[in-house]
Amino acid sequence: MTSKVIVQSRGSVLTIGINRPEKANAIDADIIAGLSNAYTTLSDEPALRVGVLYGVGANFTGGLDLASVGPRLAAADDGLLPEDGRDPWGMYREPATKPIVCAVQGHCFTAGLELVLNSDVWIAAADAVFGQQEVSRGVVALGGATVRFPQRVGWGNAMRYLLTGDQFGASEALRLGLIQEVVQPGSQFERALEIAGRIADQAPLAVQATLAEAKAAIDAPTGDAATRLREVVPALMTTTDAREGIAALIERRAAAFTGA
């Protein structure tokens, strides 16, 4: 069976690939566990200094596979992350202790955008399309977007997309400051590797201390937000609107929300 997360060491760089291209790399329970284990390896292995996160195929990820993961979220199932595993979204457990460079192409939706928001340097192909679409599914973003999107791009810029679920392209993401570079499609992975190599060339303890201090300064509210989301997410996942939103997604139709 092909692994849904491909993890490879390239010297001091650990590449982490989401590998479910036949489903637009939609994030299911196996991918969540695989990413957690990869982030743990990156953090715990002294020889590794930086990670590169990418998607195999045409898309980074179509986002969370609500059809498979949704019932567990509704039940407030905390077993999606392996015991003692790192949290790739950095919301409910400790994140990676070393930098993550993202290489994004194609669709980067919901939980995928939240992976980007919890990484450190972001490279996007010109064909990248972003979207935080939970409001269109009757649920709330649970991987940090409600905290980090406003932090990264400002309140109005974040609410423009958080409250509408609208998609936006690489040029808009660059304007917002969400990504650092736009490159030709197909070259995003190599460019991310180049930047990861530059990071890996620096003093590793200094890099880790810099990352930790910067995150401590900017992410202070994250723990409180995660606590609130543990209550909000299961409640929303059991609403009529959430069931309608997920059904509409599966059936590829417009959702009809009632506010119930």
Secondary structure by P-SEA (a helix, b strand, c coil): ccccbbbbbcccbbbbbbccccccccccaaaaaaaaaaaaaaaccccccbbbbbbcccccccccccccaaaaaaaccccccccccccccccccccccbbbbbbbcccccaaaaaaaaaccbbbbcccbbbbcccccccccccccccccccccccaaaaaacccccccccaaaaaaaccccccccccaaaaaaaaaaaaaaaccaaaaaaaaaaaaaacccaaaaaaaaaaaaaaaaaacaaaaaaaaaaaacbbbbbccc
